Amino acid sequence: MKKKYVLPLIFIGVFILLIIPARFLWSEQESFEPPNEKSPIKHDVNVVSLQKDKARYKPGSDISFQAFLSDKPEHAIDMKVEFFHLGEKIHEKIIQVSEKNFKWKWTPPKEDFQGYLVKVSPLHNQDSFQSIAVDVSSSWGKFPRYGFLSSFSKMEKRKQSSIINKLNRYHINGIQFYDWLDEYHIPLKTKEDSPLQSWNNIANQHVEFKTVKTYIDLAHQKNMNAMSYNLINATLADAKNDGVKPEWYLYRDEQQENIDTHNLPDNWKSNIYLTNPANGAWQNYIFNNQKTAFKHLPFDGWHIDQLGNRGKVYDYGGKRIQLPNTYKSFIQNAKRSFQEKDLVMNAVNQYGQEQIAQSSVPFLYTELWDPTRTYTGLENVIKENNSFSKGEKNTVIAGYMNNKKSDGNGKFNTPGILFTDALLFAQGGAHIELGEHMLSKDYFPHHTLNMGDELTESLKHYYDFMVAYENLLRDGLQEAPLTVSTSNWVRLSDRPEKGKVYAFAKKDDGKKVIHLINYFDARHMNWRDEKGTQQEPSMKRDLTLYINEPKEVQNVWVASPDWNKGLPMKLEFKQEDGEVQVNVPKIKYWDMLVFEY
């Protein structure tokens, strides 16, 4: 070969080597946009917030994003978008932007039930970024993130859309329509086969059919499941006029003189009169009336509530009824009647949960009351539910935060909320707490406390974290033994303990996940933080850990909802004689350390 051809060929080869790897960062459907080479940026343009169009995506579907910037760029600038799955960056792209907000789409990998995290930053200033999570799941029941709605009076669609959009930012994928119904035994009344257009619910709140229907439609646009609330065995005072028979009721005595009754305030529609859930005629009656509601309102399922332990109760024949033993068969028969509908049932303080877990419910739901007061008690409920379901079903906790503080007006106490959510999420649970407002009482419309800007933003990161790392938090990892020590600023504990960092581990074949929850500055260990007195922890730095680990570790990384906006950070480590030494750079509430083998 002549020498005059050598240099051009070398140049072409180098050019190809530089271009091809970068080109493979884009999918075939996307256009390659080279970095902008225009004049320098005169002032910083920051990413303020990110949005996506749905709470959950089916495998193979496109995801639409939108980013909002602090200012309109003076000229076109390059934005870098990076996509992460667990600790690995799997994709990135450059987008040229000249407006204050911009949109793009991404088609994720085809695997079902996967969580991702997306980072967006200016190419010239990648330390200024925002992140948002993505859940790719064909159904909501594996990784439930439950929210609620509790007000259905006449409402502008714009206001309803705003509420659903807010819940979408927290990736809420199921909504409990609390007390939307007319009467428990006839959820939706009709006239000449047409639904009534308005009614008063049990609390004599006004309800509009149109409002309920619009909320369901808006939820479906975001891939959120709409769940119709109703009790398993409730009637109102006038039920005999609607065909309810004395033989169907529960009684407080063997002589059937006193129907089991749950008293309500005088200004409500009625007290509640309880039936026997095992009675076949009652089941047929309530199932048919529930079908009528489903016919006119496209709910995705039934959120079945109960009133907990009723003490000694009897059927019409004087036989003692053990209510928990009626729940599984009720759910099974309901599933036969509504084969396409999801069924979820509340276990009040775990009452009947063992039986519920054996039914077709996709996840377990526990409403917690005293005596479950401590963080240890809280996590034990999730562990018990894992045992009941043999590790196959996740848990949603209904736990009402700052409940005594909410007797007055004010703001939720951010540290109390974050400590509880950190423990719940780390143990694989979820917390029904977000709706039109945040829950503080078991009567969902109660609203005296506001979230405040700090809590609003912090919870976005917590829910992003729960979604992005759902395959480590909620996807069947098993408890693992952990021997860990430190010589730094704190003592470690194998349980939630005031003044210490709680450390526990879970594992699968390829990873060990170590959770660190920092109770060093905690004022108390009451998960409900009833009076809103829990103390904010200071950000602690440099926690050097010595961890027994017989397997050879290939990579170590850390992530936290409290810093770095949830993004994974690789860590240097040493492994000698079955021990890993690694320095966690900082911790506030909760860090997650991951060993990859």
MILUM-48052 format. One record per residue (C-alpha): chain; x, y, z; residue in one letter. Coordinates in nm, 4 decimals, m for minus. Each point is the difference from the previous one (the first is absolute). Example, Ala and Ser with C-alpha at 12.3 -4.5 7.8 and 13.67 -1.06 7.14 Angstrom:
A	1.2300	m0.4500	0.7800	a
A	0.1370	0.3440	m0.0660	s
This chain:
A	0.0000	0.0000	0.0000	m
A	0.1256	0.3435	m0.0886	k
A	0.0886	0.2239	0.2923	k
A	m0.2265	0.2788	m0.1232	k
A	m0.3045	m0.2177	0.0861	y
A	0.1133	m0.0995	0.3498	v
A	m0.0782	0.3191	0.1923	l
A	m0.3496	0.0463	m0.1485	p
A	m0.0848	m0.3611	0.0807	l
A	0.1252	0.0382	0.3569	i
A	m0.2086	0.3133	0.0343	f
A	m0.3118	m0.1774	m0.1299	i
A	0.0585	m0.2963	0.2333	g
A	0.0336	0.2228	0.3067	v
A	m0.3113	0.1901	m0.1023	f
A	m0.2007	m0.3234	m0.0289	i
A	0.1225	m0.1217	0.3383	l
A	m0.1132	0.3243	0.1593	l
A	m0.3378	0.0162	m0.1697	i
A	m0.1240	m0.3612	0.0153	i
A	m0.0036	m0.0447	0.3806	p
A	m0.1855	0.3277	0.0417	a
A	m0.2488	m0.0915	m0.2701	r
A	m0.0917	m0.3214	0.1804	f
A	m0.1249	0.2064	0.2950	l
A	m0.3082	0.0839	m0.2075	w
A	m0.2749	m0.2426	m0.0915	s
A	m0.0877	m0.0589	m0.3621	e
A	m0.3123	0.2121	0.0314	q
A	0.1869	0.3083	0.1209	e
A	0.1896	0.2594	m0.1968	s
A	0.3588	0.0684	0.0885	f
A	0.0518	0.3637	0.0968	e
A	0.3670	0.0956	0.0329	p
A	0.1025	0.2363	0.2791	p
A	m0.0654	0.3637	m0.0730	n
A	0.3170	0.1968	m0.0743	e
A	m0.1434	0.3520	0.0147	k
A	0.1175	0.2859	0.2187	s
A	0.0657	m0.0575	0.3713	p
A	m0.2829	0.0090	0.2566	i
A	m0.0110	0.3446	0.1606	k
A	m0.2210	m0.0979	0.2930	h
A	m0.0948	m0.3306	0.1547	d
A	m0.3167	m0.1738	m0.1090	v
A	m0.1183	m0.2523	0.2572	n
A	m0.2477	m0.2847	m0.0170	v
A	m0.2845	0.0916	0.2346	v
A	m0.2293	m0.3018	m0.0274	s
A	m0.0869	m0.3097	m0.2037	l
A	m0.3285	m0.1646	m0.0897	q
A	m0.1158	m0.3120	m0.1805	k
A	m0.3394	m0.0846	m0.1434	d
A	m0.0963	m0.3104	0.2024	k
A	0.0472	m0.1617	0.3407	a
A	0.0716	m0.3424	m0.1501	r
A	0.0958	m0.1236	m0.3465	y
A	m0.0699	m0.3288	m0.1691	k
A	0.3075	m0.1703	m0.1490	p
A	0.0703	0.1234	m0.3514	g
A	m0.1896	0.3282	0.0352	s
A	0.1633	0.3398	m0.0539	d
A	0.0611	0.2290	0.2951	i
A	m0.0555	0.3732	m0.0521	s
A	0.2040	0.2386	0.2142	f
A	0.0009	0.3742	0.0455	q
A	0.2706	0.2126	0.1624	a
A	m0.0398	0.3546	0.1295	f
A	0.2994	0.2357	0.0098	l
A	0.0662	0.3022	0.2168	s
A	0.0350	0.2299	m0.3040	d
A	m0.0352	m0.0043	m0.3724	k
A	0.3511	m0.0525	m0.1406	p
A	0.1543	0.2954	m0.1861	e
A	0.0761	m0.2451	m0.2787	h
A	m0.0322	m0.3743	m0.0549	a
A	0.1716	m0.2003	0.2719	i
A	0.0614	m0.3711	0.0425	d
A	m0.1841	m0.1974	0.2676	m
A	0.1251	m0.3403	0.1067	k
A	m0.2566	m0.2680	0.0858	v
A	0.1254	m0.3139	0.1758	e
A	m0.1993	m0.3138	0.0813	f
A	0.0923	m0.2286	0.2916	f
A	m0.1112	m0.3460	0.1067	h
A	0.1140	m0.0643	0.3558	l
A	0.3717	0.0846	0.0078	g
A	0.0595	m0.0042	m0.3762	e
A	m0.0433	0.2690	m0.2627	k
A	m0.1744	m0.1731	m0.2893	i
A	m0.0619	0.2838	m0.2461	h
A	0.0634	0.3685	m0.0640	e
A	m0.0772	0.2629	m0.2592	k
A	0.0714	0.3662	m0.0769	i
A	m0.2857	0.2366	m0.0809	i
A	0.0450	0.3514	m0.1375	q
A	m0.2330	0.2390	0.1799	v
A	m0.0925	0.3598	m0.0698	s
A	m0.3212	0.0361	0.2049	e
A	m0.0756	0.0183	0.3712	k
A	m0.1468	m0.3513	m0.0053	n
A	0.0495	m0.2950	m0.2285	f
A	m0.1422	m0.3470	m0.0611	k
A	0.1419	m0.3328	m0.1079	w
A	m0.0917	m0.3679	m0.0122	k
A	0.1744	m0.3190	0.0998	w
A	m0.0832	m0.3637	m0.0617	t
A	0.1316	m0.2018	0.2959	p
A	0.1193	m0.3601	m0.0162	p
A	m0.2788	m0.2563	m0.0408	k
A	0.0420	m0.1728	0.3385	e
A	m0.3090	0.0150	0.2229	d
A	m0.0061	0.1320	0.3579	f
A	0.3116	0.2165	m0.0168	q
A	0.0872	0.3348	0.1563	g
A	0.2195	0.2700	m0.1569	y
A	0.1399	0.3407	0.0926	l
A	0.0459	0.2818	m0.2499	v
A	0.2448	0.2883	0.0450	k
A	m0.0196	0.3245	m0.2000	v
A	0.2741	0.2634	0.0076	s
A	0.1497	0.2754	m0.2178	p
A	0.2999	m0.1455	m0.1801	l
A	0.2119	0.2984	0.1056	h
A	m0.0993	m0.0354	0.3676	n
A	m0.0815	m0.3611	0.0881	q
A	0.0068	0.0728	0.3741	d
A	m0.3274	0.1879	m0.0452	s
A	m0.2544	m0.2736	m0.0639	f
A	m0.3348	m0.1503	0.0862	q
A	m0.1127	m0.3615	0.0009	s
A	m0.3255	m0.1922	m0.0336	i
A	m0.0850	m0.3691	0.0237	a
A	m0.1867	m0.2292	m0.2396	v
A	m0.1944	m0.3182	0.0754	d
A	m0.0386	m0.2461	m0.2894	v
A	m0.2597	m0.2492	0.1240	s
A	m0.2898	m0.1738	m0.1716	s
A	m0.2120	0.0211	0.3176	s
A	m0.0004	0.2037	0.3184	w
A	m0.0318	m0.2736	0.2589	g
A	0.3632	m0.1129	0.0107	k
A	0.1311	0.3460	0.0953	f
A	m0.3061	0.1794	0.1428	p
A	0.0223	0.3712	0.0753	r
A	m0.3408	0.0791	0.1399	y
A	m0.1588	0.3443	0.0207	g
A	m0.3520	0.1187	0.0729	f
A	m0.2779	0.2410	m0.0906	l
A	m0.2626	0.1077	0.2541	s
A	m0.1966	0.2964	m0.1374	s
A	m0.2438	m0.0410	m0.2887	f
A	m0.2173	0.3098	0.0046	s
A	m0.0501	0.2085	m0.3131	k
A	0.3457	0.0848	m0.1284	m
A	0.1613	0.1498	m0.3085	e
A	0.1839	m0.2534	m0.2108	k
A	0.3074	0.2232	0.0089	r
A	0.0197	m0.0363	0.3791	k
A	m0.0448	m0.3753	m0.0238	q
A	0.2748	m0.0207	m0.2619	s
A	0.2321	0.1975	0.2258	s
A	m0.0514	m0.2476	0.2852	i
A	0.0576	m0.3030	m0.2223	i
A	0.3102	0.1627	m0.1520	n
A	0.1379	0.0578	0.3491	k
A	m0.0517	m0.3658	0.0890	l
A	0.1601	m0.0988	m0.3300	n
A	0.3200	0.1801	0.1005	r
A	0.0154	m0.2330	0.3007	y
A	m0.0599	m0.3008	m0.2306	h
A	m0.3241	m0.0893	0.1801	i
A	m0.1295	m0.2983	m0.1992	n
A	m0.3176	m0.0790	0.1942	g
A	m0.2639	0.2287	0.1503	i
A	m0.2471	m0.0886	0.2749	q
A	m0.3261	0.1877	m0.0596	f
A	m0.0835	0.0442	0.3670	y
A	m0.3724	0.0210	0.0880	d
A	m0.1050	0.0982	m0.3519	w
A	m0.3107	m0.2200	0.0304	l
A	m0.3601	0.0653	0.0968	d
A	m0.0722	m0.2827	0.2448	e
A	0.2250	m0.2913	0.0869	y
A	m0.2606	m0.2604	m0.0954	h
A	m0.0925	0.1884	m0.3209	i
A	0.3156	0.1833	m0.1122	p
A	m0.1609	0.1615	m0.3042	l
A	m0.3755	0.0441	m0.0221	k
A	m0.1743	0.0077	m0.3353	t
A	m0.3289	0.1186	m0.1404	k
A	m0.1301	m0.1781	m0.3094	e
A	0.3492	m0.1549	m0.0422	d
A	0.1685	0.3417	m0.0007	s
A	0.2258	0.0983	0.2891	p
A	m0.0990	0.2818	0.2304	l
A	0.2003	0.3087	m0.0844	q
A	0.0584	0.1070	0.3620	s
A	m0.0436	m0.1258	0.3563	w
A	0.1335	0.0412	0.3518	n
A	0.2523	m0.2513	0.1328	n
A	0.0079	m0.1513	0.3481	i
A	0.1355	0.3253	0.1482	a
A	m0.2666	0.2000	m0.1842	n
A	0.2630	0.1448	m0.2330	q
A	m0.1383	0.0884	m0.3418	h
A	0.1193	m0.2270	m0.2837	v
A	m0.0355	0.0598	m0.3739	e
A	m0.0032	m0.2951	m0.2394	f
A	0.1816	0.2120	m0.2584	k
A	0.2839	0.0784	0.2426	t
A	0.0529	m0.3683	0.0809	v
A	m0.0112	m0.0991	m0.3673	k
A	0.2400	0.2778	m0.1034	t
A	0.2494	m0.1012	0.2694	y
A	m0.0103	m0.3614	m0.1202	i
A	0.0596	0.1094	m0.3606	d
A	0.2872	0.2291	0.0995	l
A	0.1579	m0.2763	0.2083	a
A	m0.0196	m0.2405	m0.2933	h
A	0.1776	0.2516	m0.2231	q
A	0.2953	m0.0250	0.2422	k
A	m0.0166	m0.3833	0.0261	n
A	m0.1265	0.0264	0.3574	m
A	m0.2442	m0.2646	0.1241	n
A	m0.3230	0.1415	0.1430	a
A	m0.1241	m0.1998	0.2992	m
A	m0.3595	0.0223	0.1243	s
A	m0.0114	0.0196	0.3794	y
A	m0.2640	m0.1970	0.1900	n
A	m0.0283	m0.1983	0.3212	l
A	m0.0233	m0.3783	m0.0113	i
A	m0.3140	m0.0300	0.2119	n
A	m0.1717	0.3329	0.0583	a
A	m0.3560	0.1259	m0.0335	t
A	m0.1774	0.3167	0.1067	l
A	m0.3128	0.0424	0.2105	a
A	m0.2437	m0.0210	m0.2916	d
A	0.1505	m0.3171	m0.1491	a
A	m0.3076	m0.2147	0.0679	k
A	m0.1897	0.2212	m0.2459	n
A	0.2631	m0.0924	m0.2579	d
A	m0.0371	m0.3733	0.0441	g
A	0.2572	m0.0757	0.2725	v
A	m0.1219	m0.2902	0.2185	k
A	0.0334	m0.0470	0.3786	p
A	0.1585	m0.3394	m0.0718	e
A	0.3018	0.1711	m0.1539	w
A	0.1110	0.2021	0.3026	y
A	0.2578	m0.0495	0.2712	l
A	m0.1348	0.0140	0.3548	y
A	0.1553	0.0883	0.3340	r
A	m0.1890	m0.2806	0.1717	d
A	m0.1032	m0.3581	m0.0680	e
A	m0.3697	0.0964	0.0191	q
A	0.0280	0.2368	m0.3018	q
A	m0.1384	0.2948	0.1943	e
A	0.2754	0.2532	m0.0739	n
A	0.1544	0.0523	m0.3446	i
A	0.3721	0.0760	0.0117	d
A	0.0057	0.3762	m0.0502	t
A	0.2751	0.2548	m0.0562	h
A	m0.1164	0.3389	0.1236	n
A	0.0752	0.3147	m0.1991	l
A	m0.0512	0.3732	0.0723	p
A	m0.3597	0.1209	0.0182	d
A	0.0378	0.2261	m0.3040	n
A	0.1055	m0.2932	m0.2233	w
A	m0.2468	m0.1897	m0.2137	k
A	m0.0288	m0.3082	0.2219	s
A	0.1770	m0.2345	0.2343	n
A	0.1506	m0.3130	m0.1572	i
A	m0.1744	m0.3364	0.0443	y
A	0.2257	m0.2957	m0.0681	l
A	m0.0841	m0.3152	m0.1944	t
A	0.1655	m0.3414	0.0039	n
A	0.2602	m0.0020	m0.2820	p
A	m0.0367	m0.3786	m0.0318	a
A	m0.3730	0.0132	m0.0692	n
A	m0.0504	m0.1032	m0.3613	g
A	m0.3176	0.2049	m0.0500	a
A	0.1779	0.3124	0.1267	w
A	0.2898	m0.0676	m0.2356	q
A	m0.2333	m0.0310	m0.2993	n
A	m0.1774	0.3193	0.1021	y
A	0.3086	0.2166	0.0443	i
A	0.1765	m0.1477	m0.3044	f
A	m0.2983	0.0830	m0.2212	n
A	m0.0137	0.3545	0.1323	n
A	0.3747	0.0378	m0.0454	q
A	m0.0440	m0.1190	m0.3603	k
A	m0.2493	0.2803	m0.0546	t
A	0.2631	0.2507	0.1130	a
A	0.2575	m0.1574	m0.2316	f
A	m0.2486	0.0117	m0.2880	k
A	m0.0322	0.3787	0.0176	h
A	0.3418	0.0933	0.1404	l
A	0.3113	m0.1668	m0.1494	p
A	0.1774	m0.0748	0.3269	f
A	0.2878	m0.2483	m0.0224	d
A	m0.0815	m0.1756	0.3235	g
A	m0.1413	m0.0022	0.3490	w
A	0.1881	0.1231	0.3065	h
A	m0.1685	m0.2112	0.2680	i
A	m0.0002	0.1512	0.3476	d
A	m0.0903	m0.1508	0.3375	q
A	m0.0455	0.1268	0.3553	l
A	0.2498	m0.2272	0.1715	g
A	m0.0556	m0.2268	0.2976	n
A	m0.3682	0.0157	0.1030	r
A	0.0351	m0.2287	0.3006	g
A	m0.2563	m0.2768	0.0352	k
A	m0.2518	0.0035	m0.2839	v
A	m0.2576	m0.2532	m0.1150	y
A	m0.1942	m0.0883	m0.3118	d
A	m0.3798	m0.0206	m0.0224	y
A	0.0092	m0.3564	0.1252	g
A	0.1946	0.0903	0.3142	g
A	0.3300	m0.1426	m0.1223	k
A	0.3188	0.1815	0.0976	r
A	0.1664	0.1582	m0.3062	i
A	0.3765	0.0368	m0.0252	q
A	0.0169	0.2908	m0.2444	l
A	0.3559	m0.0632	m0.1282	p
A	m0.1097	m0.3436	m0.1189	n
A	m0.2610	0.1620	m0.2258	t
A	0.2350	0.2321	m0.1890	y
A	0.1756	m0.2411	m0.2349	k
A	m0.3205	m0.1589	m0.1276	s
A	m0.1658	0.3411	m0.0415	f
A	0.2914	0.1224	m0.2131	i
A	0.0062	m0.3227	m0.2030	q
A	m0.3717	0.0244	m0.0737	n
A	0.0308	0.3689	m0.0820	a
A	0.2788	m0.0822	m0.2448	k
A	m0.2268	m0.2491	m0.1749	r
A	m0.2606	0.2737	m0.0338	s
A	0.2466	0.2656	m0.1206	f
A	0.2683	m0.1984	m0.1774	q
A	0.1504	0.3051	m0.1701	e
A	0.0096	0.2122	0.3145	k
A	0.2746	0.0322	0.2612	d
A	m0.0960	m0.0662	0.3618	l
A	0.1930	0.1506	0.2905	v
A	m0.1003	m0.0406	0.3642	m
A	0.0941	0.1961	0.3092	n
A	0.1213	m0.1972	0.3026	a
A	m0.0646	0.2368	0.2895	v
A	0.2951	m0.0448	0.2351	n
A	0.0720	m0.3273	m0.1839	q
A	m0.3441	m0.1381	0.0829	y
A	m0.0573	m0.2864	m0.2448	g
A	0.3164	0.0725	m0.1998	q
A	0.1188	m0.3596	0.0044	e
A	m0.3239	m0.1095	m0.1670	q
A	m0.0056	0.2965	m0.2413	i
A	0.3560	m0.0818	m0.1086	a
A	m0.1158	m0.3429	m0.1209	q
A	m0.2550	0.1564	m0.2367	s
A	0.0395	0.1585	m0.3437	s
A	0.0867	0.3518	0.1234	v
A	0.3087	0.1290	m0.1870	p
A	0.1504	0.1599	0.3114	f
A	m0.0695	0.0319	0.3716	l
A	m0.1452	0.3118	0.1604	y
A	0.0239	0.0712	0.3719	t
A	m0.1579	0.2908	0.1857	e
A	0.2037	0.0478	0.3164	l
A	m0.1150	0.1101	0.3435	w
A	0.1344	m0.0368	0.3536	d
A	0.1768	m0.1937	0.1402	p
A	0.2260	0.0127	m0.3093	t
A	0.1788	0.3218	0.0932	r
A	0.3735	m0.0456	m0.0557	t
A	0.2133	m0.0272	m0.3131	y
A	0.0764	m0.3572	0.1005	t
A	m0.3692	m0.0800	0.0205	g
A	m0.0566	0.1622	m0.3383	l
A	0.2598	m0.2082	m0.1808	e
A	m0.1172	m0.3152	0.1761	n
A	m0.3390	0.0396	m0.1713	v
A	0.1681	m0.0063	m0.3410	i
A	0.2077	m0.3013	0.1012	k
A	m0.3127	m0.1779	0.1231	e
A	m0.1782	0.0736	m0.3293	n
A	0.2979	m0.1383	m0.1900	n
A	m0.0307	m0.3158	0.2055	s
A	m0.3776	m0.0258	m0.0556	f
A	0.0451	0.0286	m0.3783	s
A	0.3221	m0.2058	m0.0146	k
A	0.1772	0.3067	m0.1354	g
A	m0.2263	0.0228	m0.3046	e
A	m0.2028	0.3126	0.0851	k
A	0.1091	0.3495	0.0919	n
A	m0.1573	0.2154	0.2698	t
A	m0.1755	0.3367	0.0113	v
A	m0.0297	0.1613	0.3429	i
A	m0.2834	0.2360	0.0892	a
A	0.1596	0.1947	0.2816	g
A	m0.1166	0.3466	0.0951	y
A	0.2867	0.2379	0.0717	m
A	0.0030	0.2919	0.2471	n
A	m0.3529	m0.1052	0.0972	n
A	m0.0107	0.1952	0.3271	k
A	0.1621	0.3059	m0.1534	k
A	m0.2717	m0.0044	m0.2643	s
A	m0.2622	0.0758	0.2659	d
A	0.1129	0.3558	m0.0742	g
A	0.1272	0.1801	m0.3088	n
A	0.3573	0.0178	m0.1246	g
A	0.2533	m0.1977	m0.2034	k
A	0.1055	m0.3618	0.0066	f
A	0.3297	m0.0623	0.1736	n
A	0.2396	m0.0984	m0.2789	t
A	0.2447	m0.2079	0.2116	p
A	m0.2817	m0.2144	0.1377	g
A	m0.1302	m0.0772	m0.3478	i
A	0.3412	m0.0737	m0.1495	l
A	0.1170	m0.2270	0.2823	f
A	m0.3155	m0.2106	m0.0370	t
A	0.0089	m0.0132	m0.3789	d
A	0.3715	m0.0813	0.0041	a
A	m0.0625	m0.3071	0.2162	l
A	m0.3100	m0.1073	m0.1930	l
A	0.1659	0.0347	m0.3390	f
A	0.3241	m0.1644	0.1132	a
A	m0.1991	m0.3005	0.1230	q
A	m0.1875	m0.0232	m0.3297	g
A	m0.3247	0.1634	0.1107	g
A	m0.2001	0.2962	m0.1218	a
A	m0.2031	0.2641	0.1839	h
A	m0.3457	0.1197	m0.1018	i
A	0.0321	0.3656	0.0923	e
A	m0.0444	0.2179	m0.3107	l
A	m0.3229	0.1195	m0.1561	g
A	m0.1585	0.3437	m0.0303	e
A	0.1965	0.0572	0.3211	h
A	0.2110	m0.2119	0.2328	m
A	m0.1679	m0.2424	0.2415	l
A	0.0080	0.0613	0.3733	s
A	m0.3247	m0.1703	0.1094	k
A	m0.1908	m0.3152	m0.0887	d
A	m0.2813	0.2275	m0.1249	y
A	0.1677	0.0804	m0.3297	f
A	m0.1684	0.3386	m0.0691	p
A	0.1531	0.1412	0.3211	h
A	0.2428	0.2703	m0.1089	h
A	0.1543	0.2435	0.2492	t
A	0.3729	m0.0452	m0.0697	l
A	0.1806	0.1024	m0.3185	n
A	0.3102	m0.1678	m0.1382	m
A	0.2199	0.3058	m0.0493	g
A	0.2597	0.0451	m0.2736	d
A	0.2764	m0.1989	0.1707	e
A	m0.2123	m0.3112	0.0515	l
A	m0.1551	0.0295	m0.3467	t
A	0.3440	m0.0051	m0.1646	e
A	0.1488	m0.2606	0.2332	s
A	m0.2821	m0.2442	m0.0680	l
A	0.0565	0.0326	m0.3749	k
A	0.3515	m0.1329	0.0564	h
A	m0.1262	m0.2739	0.2345	y
A	m0.2614	m0.1214	m0.2465	y
A	0.2518	0.0265	m0.2856	d
A	0.2342	m0.2142	0.2077	f
A	m0.2654	m0.2606	0.0766	m
A	m0.0789	m0.0302	m0.3727	v
A	0.3536	0.0186	m0.1397	a
A	0.1256	m0.2733	0.2346	y
A	m0.3185	m0.2079	0.0255	e
A	0.1935	m0.3042	m0.1211	n
A	0.2237	0.0244	0.3076	l
A	m0.2625	0.1185	0.2474	l
A	m0.3134	m0.1982	m0.0889	r
A	0.0882	m0.2817	m0.2380	d
A	0.0472	m0.3054	0.2152	g
A	0.3398	0.0561	0.1598	l
A	0.0429	m0.2050	0.3159	q
A	0.1218	0.1101	0.3420	e
A	0.3741	m0.0548	0.0340	a
A	0.2269	m0.0202	0.3044	p
A	0.2127	0.3084	0.0519	l
A	0.3101	0.0437	0.2113	t
A	0.1151	0.3593	m0.0224	v
A	0.2005	0.2396	0.2149	s
A	0.1354	0.3532	m0.0065	t
A	0.2423	0.2067	0.2020	s
A	m0.1528	0.3327	m0.1061	n
A	m0.2531	0.2344	0.1568	w
A	m0.2793	m0.2463	0.0785	v
A	m0.0788	m0.3476	0.1238	r
A	m0.1847	m0.2403	m0.2266	l
A	m0.3019	m0.2070	0.0974	s
A	m0.1856	m0.2993	m0.1437	d
A	m0.3375	0.1629	0.0821	r
A	m0.1415	0.3543	0.0024	p
A	0.1584	0.1603	0.3034	e
A	0.0190	0.3607	0.1105	k
A	0.3476	0.1517	m0.0309	g
A	0.1251	m0.2692	m0.2404	k
A	0.0053	m0.0920	m0.3674	v
A	m0.2219	m0.2961	m0.0763	y
A	0.1709	m0.2344	m0.2494	a
A	m0.1629	m0.3013	m0.1640	f
A	0.0534	m0.1936	m0.3224	a
A	m0.1896	m0.1841	m0.2735	k
A	0.1374	m0.2068	m0.2861	k
A	m0.0578	m0.1877	m0.3220	d
A	0.2432	m0.2105	m0.2032	d
A	0.1894	0.2959	m0.1411	g
A	m0.0268	0.2750	0.2607	k
A	m0.0081	0.0867	0.3653	k
A	m0.1877	0.3157	0.0966	v
A	0.0877	0.1649	0.3305	i
A	m0.2383	0.2615	0.1383	h
A	0.1205	0.2647	0.2425	l
A	m0.2640	0.2060	0.1851	i
A	0.1393	0.2777	0.2154	n
A	m0.1707	0.0376	0.3379	y
A	0.3037	0.1765	0.1494	f
A	m0.1918	0.3272	0.0517	d
A	m0.3484	m0.1490	0.0451	a
A	m0.2040	0.1573	0.2777	r
A	m0.2266	m0.3030	0.0412	h
A	m0.0738	m0.3343	m0.1686	m
A	m0.3765	0.0386	m0.0589	n
A	m0.0602	m0.0563	m0.3721	w
A	m0.3255	0.1965	m0.0033	r
A	0.1702	0.3121	0.1447	d
A	m0.3375	0.0861	0.1469	e
A	0.0743	0.3524	0.1198	k
A	0.2465	0.0834	m0.2784	g
A	0.3047	0.0201	0.2260	t
A	0.2467	m0.2271	m0.1820	q
A	0.3344	0.1723	m0.0571	q
A	0.1750	0.0492	m0.3332	e
A	0.3309	m0.1889	m0.0127	p
A	0.3139	0.1843	m0.0982	s
A	0.1827	m0.1135	m0.3113	m
A	0.2821	m0.2195	0.1236	k
A	0.3143	m0.0605	m0.2059	r
A	0.2556	m0.2779	m0.0338	d
A	m0.1424	m0.3157	0.1469	l
A	0.2666	m0.2675	m0.0438	t
A	m0.1465	m0.3489	0.0185	l
A	0.1654	m0.3395	0.0460	y
A	m0.2331	m0.2684	m0.1314	i
A	0.0455	m0.3767	0.0120	n
A	m0.0356	m0.1272	m0.3562	e
A	0.1300	m0.3442	m0.1049	p
A	m0.0989	0.0448	m0.3664	k
A	0.2270	0.1891	m0.2355	e
A	m0.1464	0.3458	m0.0585	v
A	0.0362	0.1539	m0.3468	q
A	m0.1641	0.3389	0.0537	n
A	m0.1316	0.2106	0.2855	v
A	m0.2349	0.2937	m0.0438	w
A	m0.2242	0.2129	0.2163	v
A	m0.3206	0.1943	m0.0586	a
A	m0.2274	0.2075	0.2205	s
A	m0.3240	0.1949	m0.0383	p
A	0.1561	0.2707	0.2198	d
A	0.2933	0.1021	m0.2178	w
A	0.1163	m0.0132	m0.3616	n
A	m0.3714	m0.0185	m0.0958	k
A	0.0058	m0.3779	0.0342	g
A	0.2695	m0.0658	m0.2619	l
A	0.2388	m0.2906	0.0595	p
A	0.3605	0.0772	0.0940	m
A	0.2778	m0.2547	m0.0359	k
A	0.2260	m0.0346	0.3021	l
A	0.3600	m0.1103	0.0429	e
A	0.0363	m0.2977	0.2323	f
A	0.2502	m0.2524	0.1315	k
A	m0.0682	m0.3672	0.0572	q
A	0.2394	m0.2102	0.2009	e
A	m0.0442	m0.3222	0.1986	d
A	m0.3782	m0.0023	m0.0427	g
A	m0.0518	0.3610	0.1041	e
A	m0.0984	0.3004	m0.2131	v
A	0.1078	0.3457	0.1079	q
A	m0.1945	0.2831	m0.1595	v
A	m0.0612	0.3655	0.0824	n
A	m0.3556	0.1324	m0.0338	v
A	0.0505	0.3677	m0.0883	p
A	m0.3081	0.1333	0.1810	k
A	m0.3314	m0.0970	0.1566	i
A	m0.3047	0.1936	0.1159	k
A	m0.3075	m0.2225	0.0393	y
A	0.0642	m0.3028	m0.2197	w
A	0.2796	m0.1374	m0.2192	d
A	m0.0032	m0.3183	m0.2045	m
A	0.3335	m0.1735	m0.0538	l
A	0.0222	m0.2671	m0.2715	v
A	0.2569	m0.2764	m0.0458	f
A	0.0104	m0.1588	m0.3442	e
A	0.1675	m0.3401	m0.0285	y
